[in-house]
Amino acid sequence: MEISRAEIEALRLKNIENFEQKKAAKVMGVSQSTFQRVLTSAYKKVSTALVEGKIIKLNKKNIQ
């Protein structure tokens, strides 16, 4: 299971920084609906990995 840099950032902004979606989307430079899609994708990947015991890999193409 591979997670992108954008998905990691969305999780960080929402769950660690406790930003509202509107503010998090602005920080990421995307629309609120795009932020929601990225966040939903990240939640699904992390949840699946936890429930099914899968490894989460970082997409190195998106890591700076």
N, C-alpha and C positions, 0 to 999 in steps of 0.2 A: 504494500500500500504506500503510495507516494503522495506527499503533501507539498504544496507549493509555498514559496516565500509569501505570496499574497495571503494564502490561507493562514499561515502562521501569524502574520501581522494582524489579520482580522481577529483571530483568537486573542492575541495579546491586547489589542485595543479594547475589545469588548469585555474580556474576562479578568484581565490583570489591571488595566488602567480604568476600567469601569466607565468607558465612554458610551454615551448614547449613540445609536447607529448613525444619526445624522452627522454628529461630530467626527466619529470614526471614519465615515465615508469621506468627509472633507479632508481629514488628515491623509488618507490614502489617495486622494485625488480622483475618486470615482463617485458615481451616483449612489444614492442610498439603496436603490434596487440592486445594483451590481454588488455593493457591499453585502447585502443580504444573501445573494446567491453564493458569494465566496464563503461567507460565514457558515451557511447551511452545508455546503460541500465539506468544509473543514470539520464541522460537528459530526457529519456522517462518517467521514474517514476515521476520526479519532474514536468514535463510539464503536464502529465495526472492529477496529483494531483491539480495543479493550475487551469486547464481548467474545471475539473469536480468537484472541491471543495472537494477533498478527503484529508484525513489525511495521513501524512507520518509518519510511525513508524520506529524507529531505531531497527535493528536486534540486540537484546541484547547479543546474542551468540558471536557476533563479536566485541562488545564494551569492551575495556580493562579498 
